[in-house]
Amino acid sequence: MNLDSAVQTFLAESRELLDTMEEQLLQLETNPDGGADIDAIFRPAHTIKGSAGLFGFDDVVRFTHRVENLLDRIRSKQIGLDRDCIALLLSSCDFIRAPVDAVENGQAVTPEEQRTWDTLVAR
């Protein structure tokens, strides 16, 4: 198997999964009581994290794991899904794109991106 081809597949699928997460979150944002399936947001995050782990893309794994944990707490009704939480998850989707893009460019997460990550985790 050509590893370069597998990485390109990971990048394309990760972007598609992030788009799916965003679409679901935007639907929730316009209709928070619409009974949206939080699993439709959790599954893409879980898949991105797992796939990134296979390749050793630790920055992607590290942050996506935190997002996955938040989504799991929402699924188990430990915390509610309000507009602030939806906004945080949308910001998180945007941020996950940064380490995915860094993988494509053969770079590490920048210090500015690290500060963004720290801020999002604190929220």
N, C-alpha and C positions, 0 to 999 in steps of 0.2 A: 504494500500500500504506500502510495506517495504521501508523505506527511504534509507537504505543502498543500496538496489538494484537500486533505482532511482539515487543515487549519482554515483554508478558504471556505470550506463547508461550514465549519464552526462559526466563522465570522458572519456569513450570510444568514445562517439560521438564528444566531443570536440577535441580529438586527430585526429579523422577522418576528421573533418572540418578544422583543422589546416593543415593537409596533403593536403587537397583540395586547400586551399589558397596558400600553398607553390607551388604546382604543377602549378597553374595558374600564379603565379608570376614568376616562372622559365620560363614558356613559354613566358611571356612578356619580360623577360630579354634577351632571345635569339632573339625575334622578337617584339620590342617595337611598331612597326607600324602595327602589324598584326591584328589590330582591335579587340583585345581581349575584352571580355565582363567583364567590371569592376564589374558588378553585381555578377558575379561568385566568386568574391573575397569579395565583400561587404556582401552578404547573410550569408556566414559562420561566419564572425565576428559578425554580428547582432544576429545570433542564439546563438552563444557562450555567448555573453553579456546577452541576455535575459534569457537564461537558468541559467547562474550563478546567476543572480539577484533573480530568484525564490528560490534559495537555500541560498541566503545571502553570497555568495562568493565575497565579496566586492573588494578584490584585482584583481580578474579576471575581474569584471565589470568595475572597474576604468580604467584599462589600455586598455581593449578591446574597451571601449567607445571612447577613444582618437584615436585609430586606425580606428574605424568606422567613426568618424568625418572626418579624413583625407581622407578616401575612398569616403565619401559623397562629399567632396569638389572636388575630382577628377571627380566623376560622373557628377557633375554640371558644370564642366569645369572652376571652380574658380582657379584651379592650374593644371599644366600639369603633366603628368606621364612620368618622365625621368628616366634614369638609377639610379640616386641618390635616387629618391623617391622609386623605386622598391627595391633598397638595403635596405632602411629604413624599408619598409614593410616586407621584408624577415627577417630582424633583429627583427622586432616586433612580427612576428609569432613565432620565436624562444623564445622570451621573454614571450609570453603568455603561453607557455608550463610550465614556472617556477611556476606561481601561480596555474596552474592546477595540477602540480605534488605536490605542497605544500598541496593542498586540499586532494589529495590521501594519503599523509603521515601524515595528521593531523597537519601540521605545518603552520606557517605564512611565508610570504615572508621575506627572509633574508635581512640584511642591504646592502649586496653587490648587491642583486637583486634590492633593492630599488634605489641604485645609478645608476644601469643600466637603470631602468625605468626613472629616472630623466633625464639621458642623452638622451634617446630616445625621450622623450617628448620635450626636448629643441630643438632637431633636427626638 
